[in-house]
């Protein structure tokens, strides 16, 4: 193709359709837990888990957050007060961290947590101890990796 305008238009179109914002789930699993409900029911993580989150990105306060929010509430606090965020080159990643999403003991199914993490295409499962991961435990049709 010899038309420079066509070449510029194709590049502009290609650039405009690149995904630059991502939502990744992070699910904490204590040693000995064998069900998804147990994993979603962890109110707090361990010190090692917190160190792992620090590797993934920066802890941010959600209230008033002005960058990519990944579906988290930055006004009313309904999705918690903090999250983990990473900006790399022109890409932004908001992590939906199970232990940072609201914990309600009365909610046996942990709907609020599953609403976010269950719809993320990528979920990082942090498993403590020497347990082996069994993919069949995860029941979401949206999670792929």
LINRAVEN-V822684 format. One line per field, one symbol per residue. ss: DSSP state (2 for helix, 1 for strand, 0 for the rest). burial: 1 if it has 24 or more other ideal C-beta (glycine too) atoms within 12 Angstrom, else 0. A space follows every 50 residues. Layout:
BEGIN
ss = ???
burial = ???
END
This chain:
BEGIN
ss = 00022222222222220000111111111000000222220000002222 22222201111000000000000000000001111111001111111000 000000000022222220000111111000000022200000000
burial = 00000000000000000000011111111100100100111100100010 01100110010100100111110100001101111100000111111111 110000000101111111010111111000000000010100100
END
